[in-house]
Amino acid sequence: MISKARIKQIHGLERKKNRLEEGLFVAEGHKLVGELLTTMQPTYIAATSEWLKAHSHLLGNISYDTVDEEELRRASLLQHPQSVLALFPLPKAEATLADVAKNELTLALDGVQDPGNMGTIVRLADWFGIHHVFCSLDSADIFNPKATQATMGALARVNVHYINLAEELQHTDVTIYGTFLDGDNIYNQQLSSSGIIIMGNEGKGVSAEVARLVNRRLYIPPYPADSQTVESLNVAIATAITCSEFRRRGCPS
C-alpha cells in the first residue's frame, strides 16, 4: 500500500522546483521504466504484484510498494496509469558541446518549449544514434513528466544537457548547421558526420543570437517546391527529417 506522504511527494515532482530540490524525476509505464532500469537505479517503485513478480530480479534493495490499479491511479501523474511508477535520480551528464561535436553528430535545441516536442526529439536522437542533446536554458525541462514519457525510454541512452547555448557555440570549432526558412535545400548540401544541428523554437525558430553563429543554413523544401503549403513544419518532425537525411548519406554515429 502506498502512503499519503509518498503520493504527495510524487505529485510534487510534477514541478521543476521540487524535482531540483529532491534530485528526482517520475517515470511511469512498463516500457519507460523498463528501459530506464537498464542503465539507472531507481530510489522507489510502486507497481502491481504482476509487474513486481516479473521484475523481481531487478529490485535488489530498492524500496517498493505493491499497489492495485486504484492506488496507482491516485499516485499517478498520467490519465491512464500502466502497472508501474518509479522515482529515479536526476542524471548528472558531464560533457561539453565542443568536445562532443568534434567526434559525433550532436543536436542542439534553441528554446524548444513544448515538453512533448522535447521528449520526442530525444526519442528521435536515440533512433538516429545521437548520444547527446544540448539545450538552451530556456528550453523545456526533459524531466517534466510529459517530456519524460514522450522519450519512451530514450533517456537510458541519450544524455541531455542544459547550457548557455550561444556562449558555448562560440567555443566550438566544428560545422554548425541550423534549419531556416531561407536556408539552402538540405537535399543538395554536403553533410558531415560530426558537428552540431540546431533546431529552433516552435514559433520563432532559431534565435538571432544563435543564428549568427550558424555557418551552414539548411531548409527542408515542400513538394512540389513551388506549392502552396503550411508555413512551417513542427520542430520534432523537422528534426526527424533532418537527422534522417544526415544518416541517409551514410554518416556514422
Contacts in CASP RR format, 6 or more apart in sequence:
PFRMAT RR
TARGET T0000
AUTHOR 0000-0000-0000
METHOD contacts of the structure
MODEL  1
MISKARIKQIHGLERKKNRLEEGLFVAEGHKLVGELLTTMQPTYIAATSE
WLKAHSHLLGNISYDTVDEEELRRASLLQHPQSVLALFPLPKAEATLADV
AKNELTLALDGVQDPGNMGTIVRLADWFGIHHVFCSLDSADIFNPKATQA
TMGALARVNVHYINLAEELQHTDVTIYGTFLDGDNIYNQQLSSSGIIIMG
NEGKGVSAEVARLVNRRLYIPPYPADSQTVESLNVAIATAITCSEFRRRG
CPS
1 65 0 8 1.000
1 66 0 8 1.000
1 67 0 8 1.000
1 71 0 8 1.000
2 46 0 8 1.000
2 65 0 8 1.000
2 67 0 8 1.000
2 71 0 8 1.000
2 74 0 8 1.000
2 75 0 8 1.000
3 65 0 8 1.000
6 44 0 8 1.000
6 46 0 8 1.000
6 65 0 8 1.000
6 75 0 8 1.000
7 74 0 8 1.000
7 75 0 8 1.000
9 22 0 8 1.000
9 87 0 8 1.000
10 26 0 8 1.000
10 75 0 8 1.000
10 76 0 8 1.000
10 77 0 8 1.000
10 85 0 8 1.000
10 87 0 8 1.000
11 75 0 8 1.000
11 77 0 8 1.000
12 18 0 8 1.000
13 19 0 8 1.000
13 22 0 8 1.000
13 24 0 8 1.000
13 25 0 8 1.000
13 26 0 8 1.000
13 87 0 8 1.000
13 145 0 8 1.000
14 26 0 8 1.000
14 77 0 8 1.000
14 145 0 8 1.000
16 141 0 8 1.000
16 143 0 8 1.000
16 144 0 8 1.000
19 25 0 8 1.000
19 90 0 8 1.000
19 141 0 8 1.000
19 143 0 8 1.000
20 90 0 8 1.000
23 89 0 8 1.000
23 90 0 8 1.000
24 43 0 8 1.000
24 87 0 8 1.000
24 88 0 8 1.000
24 89 0 8 1.000
24 90 0 8 1.000
25 87 0 8 1.000
25 88 0 8 1.000
25 90 0 8 1.000
25 143 0 8 1.000
25 145 0 8 1.000
25 148 0 8 1.000
26 77 0 8 1.000
26 85 0 8 1.000
26 86 0 8 1.000
26 87 0 8 1.000
26 145 0 8 1.000
26 148 0 8 1.000
27 33 0 8 1.000
27 36 0 8 1.000
27 42 0 8 1.000
27 85 0 8 1.000
27 86 0 8 1.000
27 87 0 8 1.000
27 88 0 8 1.000
27 148 0 8 1.000
27 149 0 8 1.000
28 76 0 8 1.000
28 77 0 8 1.000
28 78 0 8 1.000
28 81 0 8 1.000
28 82 0 8 1.000
28 84 0 8 1.000
28 85 0 8 1.000
28 86 0 8 1.000
28 145 0 8 1.000
28 149 0 8 1.000
29 78 0 8 1.000
29 81 0 8 1.000
29 82 0 8 1.000
29 83 0 8 1.000
29 84 0 8 1.000
29 85 0 8 1.000
30 51 0 8 1.000
30 82 0 8 1.000
30 83 0 8 1.000
30 84 0 8 1.000
31 82 0 8 1.000
31 152 0 8 1.000
31 153 0 8 1.000
32 148 0 8 1.000
32 149 0 8 1.000
32 151 0 8 1.000
32 152 0 8 1.000
32 153 0 8 1.000
33 42 0 8 1.000
33 45 0 8 1.000
33 84 0 8 1.000
33 85 0 8 1.000
33 86 0 8 1.000
34 55 0 8 1.000
34 153 0 8 1.000
35 152 0 8 1.000
35 153 0 8 1.000
35 154 0 8 1.000
35 155 0 8 1.000
35 156 0 8 1.000
36 42 0 8 1.000
36 86 0 8 1.000
36 88 0 8 1.000
36 153 0 8 1.000
36 155 0 8 1.000
36 156 0 8 1.000
37 55 0 8 1.000
37 58 0 8 1.000
37 86 0 8 1.000
38 156 0 8 1.000
39 156 0 8 1.000
39 157 0 8 1.000
40 88 0 8 1.000
40 89 0 8 1.000
40 91 0 8 1.000
40 156 0 8 1.000
41 62 0 8 1.000
41 88 0 8 1.000
41 89 0 8 1.000
42 62 0 8 1.000
42 86 0 8 1.000
42 87 0 8 1.000
42 88 0 8 1.000
43 62 0 8 1.000
43 63 0 8 1.000
43 87 0 8 1.000
43 88 0 8 1.000
43 89 0 8 1.000
44 62 0 8 1.000
44 63 0 8 1.000
44 64 0 8 1.000
44 86 0 8 1.000
44 87 0 8 1.000
45 52 0 8 1.000
45 59 0 8 1.000
45 62 0 8 1.000
45 63 0 8 1.000
45 64 0 8 1.000
45 65 0 8 1.000
45 84 0 8 1.000
45 85 0 8 1.000
45 86 0 8 1.000
45 87 0 8 1.000
46 64 0 8 1.000
46 65 0 8 1.000
46 67 0 8 1.000
46 71 0 8 1.000
46 72 0 8 1.000
46 75 0 8 1.000
46 84 0 8 1.000
46 85 0 8 1.000
46 86 0 8 1.000
47 55 0 8 1.000
47 64 0 8 1.000
47 65 0 8 1.000
47 66 0 8 1.000
47 67 0 8 1.000
47 72 0 8 1.000
47 83 0 8 1.000
47 84 0 8 1.000
47 85 0 8 1.000
47 86 0 8 1.000
48 66 0 8 1.000
48 67 0 8 1.000
48 68 0 8 1.000
48 69 0 8 1.000
48 72 0 8 1.000
48 83 0 8 1.000
48 84 0 8 1.000
49 66 0 8 1.000
50 83 0 8 1.000
51 83 0 8 1.000
51 84 0 8 1.000
52 59 0 8 1.000
52 64 0 8 1.000
52 66 0 8 1.000
67 75 0 8 1.000
69 81 0 8 1.000
72 81 0 8 1.000
72 83 0 8 1.000
72 85 0 8 1.000
73 81 0 8 1.000
75 81 0 8 1.000
75 85 0 8 1.000
76 85 0 8 1.000
77 145 0 8 1.000
78 145 0 8 1.000
78 149 0 8 1.000
90 143 0 8 1.000
91 155 0 8 1.000
91 159 0 8 1.000
93 132 0 8 1.000
93 159 0 8 1.000
93 160 0 8 1.000
93 161 0 8 1.000
95 132 0 8 1.000
95 159 0 8 1.000
95 161 0 8 1.000
96 168 0 8 1.000
97 106 0 8 1.000
97 108 0 8 1.000
97 134 0 8 1.000
97 161 0 8 1.000
97 163 0 8 1.000
97 168 0 8 1.000
97 169 0 8 1.000
97 171 0 8 1.000
97 172 0 8 1.000
97 196 0 8 1.000
98 168 0 8 1.000
98 171 0 8 1.000
98 172 0 8 1.000
98 173 0 8 1.000
98 174 0 8 1.000
100 106 0 8 1.000
100 131 0 8 1.000
100 132 0 8 1.000
100 134 0 8 1.000
101 172 0 8 1.000
101 174 0 8 1.000
101 194 0 8 1.000
101 195 0 8 1.000
101 196 0 8 1.000
102 173 0 8 1.000
102 174 0 8 1.000
102 194 0 8 1.000
102 195 0 8 1.000
103 194 0 8 1.000
104 130 0 8 1.000
104 131 0 8 1.000
104 132 0 8 1.000
104 193 0 8 1.000
104 194 0 8 1.000
104 195 0 8 1.000
104 253 0 8 1.000
105 129 0 8 1.000
105 130 0 8 1.000
105 192 0 8 1.000
105 193 0 8 1.000
105 194 0 8 1.000
105 195 0 8 1.000
105 197 0 8 1.000
105 243 0 8 1.000
105 246 0 8 1.000
105 251 0 8 1.000
105 253 0 8 1.000
106 130 0 8 1.000
106 132 0 8 1.000
106 133 0 8 1.000
106 134 0 8 1.000
106 194 0 8 1.000
106 195 0 8 1.000
106 196 0 8 1.000
106 197 0 8 1.000
107 121 0 8 1.000
107 125 0 8 1.000
107 130 0 8 1.000
107 132 0 8 1.000
107 133 0 8 1.000
107 134 0 8 1.000
107 196 0 8 1.000
107 197 0 8 1.000
107 199 0 8 1.000
107 239 0 8 1.000
107 243 0 8 1.000
108 133 0 8 1.000
108 134 0 8 1.000
108 135 0 8 1.000
108 136 0 8 1.000
108 165 0 8 1.000
108 169 0 8 1.000
108 196 0 8 1.000
108 197 0 8 1.000
108 198 0 8 1.000
108 199 0 8 1.000
109 118 0 8 1.000
109 121 0 8 1.000
109 133 0 8 1.000
109 134 0 8 1.000
109 135 0 8 1.000
109 136 0 8 1.000
109 139 0 8 1.000
109 198 0 8 1.000
109 199 0 8 1.000
109 200 0 8 1.000
110 136 0 8 1.000
110 139 0 8 1.000
110 165 0 8 1.000
110 198 0 8 1.000
110 199 0 8 1.000
110 200 0 8 1.000
110 201 0 8 1.000
110 205 0 8 1.000
110 206 0 8 1.000
110 207 0 8 1.000
110 210 0 8 1.000
111 135 0 8 1.000
111 136 0 8 1.000
111 138 0 8 1.000
111 139 0 8 1.000
111 140 0 8 1.000
111 200 0 8 1.000
111 201 0 8 1.000
111 207 0 8 1.000
112 118 0 8 1.000
112 121 0 8 1.000
112 135 0 8 1.000
112 139 0 8 1.000
112 140 0 8 1.000
112 199 0 8 1.000
112 200 0 8 1.000
112 201 0 8 1.000
112 202 0 8 1.000
112 235 0 8 1.000
113 138 0 8 1.000
113 139 0 8 1.000
113 140 0 8 1.000
113 201 0 8 1.000
113 202 0 8 1.000
114 140 0 8 1.000
114 202 0 8 1.000
115 140 0 8 1.000
115 141 0 8 1.000
115 144 0 8 1.000
115 146 0 8 1.000
115 147 0 8 1.000
115 150 0 8 1.000
116 140 0 8 1.000
116 146 0 8 1.000
116 147 0 8 1.000
116 150 0 8 1.000
116 236 0 8 1.000
117 140 0 8 1.000
117 202 0 8 1.000
117 234 0 8 1.000
117 235 0 8 1.000
117 236 0 8 1.000
118 135 0 8 1.000
118 139 0 8 1.000
118 140 0 8 1.000
118 141 0 8 1.000
118 142 0 8 1.000
118 144 0 8 1.000
118 147 0 8 1.000
118 150 0 8 1.000
119 142 0 8 1.000
119 147 0 8 1.000
119 148 0 8 1.000
119 150 0 8 1.000
119 151 0 8 1.000
119 154 0 8 1.000
120 150 0 8 1.000
120 151 0 8 1.000
120 236 0 8 1.000
121 133 0 8 1.000
121 199 0 8 1.000
121 235 0 8 1.000
121 236 0 8 1.000
121 239 0 8 1.000
122 133 0 8 1.000
122 142 0 8 1.000
122 147 0 8 1.000
122 150 0 8 1.000
122 151 0 8 1.000
122 154 0 8 1.000
122 155 0 8 1.000
122 158 0 8 1.000
122 160 0 8 1.000
123 150 0 8 1.000
123 151 0 8 1.000
123 152 0 8 1.000
123 153 0 8 1.000
123 154 0 8 1.000
124 130 0 8 1.000
124 236 0 8 1.000
124 239 0 8 1.000
124 240 0 8 1.000
124 243 0 8 1.000
125 131 0 8 1.000
125 133 0 8 1.000
125 154 0 8 1.000
125 158 0 8 1.000
125 243 0 8 1.000
126 151 0 8 1.000
126 153 0 8 1.000
126 154 0 8 1.000
126 157 0 8 1.000
126 158 0 8 1.000
127 154 0 8 1.000
127 243 0 8 1.000
128 243 0 8 1.000
128 244 0 8 1.000
128 246 0 8 1.000
128 247 0 8 1.000
128 253 0 8 1.000
129 247 0 8 1.000
129 253 0 8 1.000
130 158 0 8 1.000
130 243 0 8 1.000
130 253 0 8 1.000
131 157 0 8 1.000
131 158 0 8 1.000
131 159 0 8 1.000
131 253 0 8 1.000
132 158 0 8 1.000
132 159 0 8 1.000
132 160 0 8 1.000
132 161 0 8 1.000
133 158 0 8 1.000
133 159 0 8 1.000
133 160 0 8 1.000
133 161 0 8 1.000
134 161 0 8 1.000
134 162 0 8 1.000
134 163 0 8 1.000
134 165 0 8 1.000
134 168 0 8 1.000
134 196 0 8 1.000
135 142 0 8 1.000
135 160 0 8 1.000
135 161 0 8 1.000
135 162 0 8 1.000
135 163 0 8 1.000
135 165 0 8 1.000
136 162 0 8 1.000
136 163 0 8 1.000
136 164 0 8 1.000
136 165 0 8 1.000
136 166 0 8 1.000
136 207 0 8 1.000
136 210 0 8 1.000
137 162 0 8 1.000
137 163 0 8 1.000
137 164 0 8 1.000
137 165 0 8 1.000
139 162 0 8 1.000
140 147 0 8 1.000
141 147 0 8 1.000
142 148 0 8 1.000
142 151 0 8 1.000
142 155 0 8 1.000
142 160 0 8 1.000
148 155 0 8 1.000
151 158 0 8 1.000
165 210 0 8 1.000
166 207 0 8 1.000
166 209 0 8 1.000
166 210 0 8 1.000
166 213 0 8 1.000
169 176 0 8 1.000
169 196 0 8 1.000
169 210 0 8 1.000
169 213 0 8 1.000
170 213 0 8 1.000
172 196 0 8 1.000
174 194 0 8 1.000
174 195 0 8 1.000
174 196 0 8 1.000
175 192 0 8 1.000
175 194 0 8 1.000
175 195 0 8 1.000
175 196 0 8 1.000
175 215 0 8 1.000
175 216 0 8 1.000
176 195 0 8 1.000
176 196 0 8 1.000
176 198 0 8 1.000
176 213 0 8 1.000
176 214 0 8 1.000
176 215 0 8 1.000
176 216 0 8 1.000
177 191 0 8 1.000
177 195 0 8 1.000
177 196 0 8 1.000
177 197 0 8 1.000
177 198 0 8 1.000
177 214 0 8 1.000
177 216 0 8 1.000
177 217 0 8 1.000
177 218 0 8 1.000
177 242 0 8 1.000
178 197 0 8 1.000
178 198 0 8 1.000
178 199 0 8 1.000
178 206 0 8 1.000
178 211 0 8 1.000
178 214 0 8 1.000
178 216 0 8 1.000
178 217 0 8 1.000
178 218 0 8 1.000
179 197 0 8 1.000
179 198 0 8 1.000
179 199 0 8 1.000
179 200 0 8 1.000
179 206 0 8 1.000
179 217 0 8 1.000
179 218 0 8 1.000
179 219 0 8 1.000
179 220 0 8 1.000
179 238 0 8 1.000
179 242 0 8 1.000
180 205 0 8 1.000
180 206 0 8 1.000
180 211 0 8 1.000
180 214 0 8 1.000
180 217 0 8 1.000
180 218 0 8 1.000
180 219 0 8 1.000
181 219 0 8 1.000
181 232 0 8 1.000
182 217 0 8 1.000
182 219 0 8 1.000
183 217 0 8 1.000
183 218 0 8 1.000
183 219 0 8 1.000
184 216 0 8 1.000
184 217 0 8 1.000
184 218 0 8 1.000
184 219 0 8 1.000
185 219 0 8 1.000
185 221 0 8 1.000
186 218 0 8 1.000
186 219 0 8 1.000
186 220 0 8 1.000
186 221 0 8 1.000
186 241 0 8 1.000
186 242 0 8 1.000
186 245 0 8 1.000
187 221 0 8 1.000
187 245 0 8 1.000
189 216 0 8 1.000
189 218 0 8 1.000
191 245 0 8 1.000
191 246 0 8 1.000
191 249 0 8 1.000
191 251 0 8 1.000
192 251 0 8 1.000
193 250 0 8 1.000
193 251 0 8 1.000
193 252 0 8 1.000
197 239 0 8 1.000
197 242 0 8 1.000
197 243 0 8 1.000
197 246 0 8 1.000
198 206 0 8 1.000
198 210 0 8 1.000
198 214 0 8 1.000
199 206 0 8 1.000
199 235 0 8 1.000
199 238 0 8 1.000
199 239 0 8 1.000
199 242 0 8 1.000
200 206 0 8 1.000
200 207 0 8 1.000
200 235 0 8 1.000
201 207 0 8 1.000
201 235 0 8 1.000
202 234 0 8 1.000
202 235 0 8 1.000
203 232 0 8 1.000
205 235 0 8 1.000
206 214 0 8 1.000
218 242 0 8 1.000
220 233 0 8 1.000
220 238 0 8 1.000
220 241 0 8 1.000
220 242 0 8 1.000
222 229 0 8 1.000
232 238 0 8 1.000
233 241 0 8 1.000
END
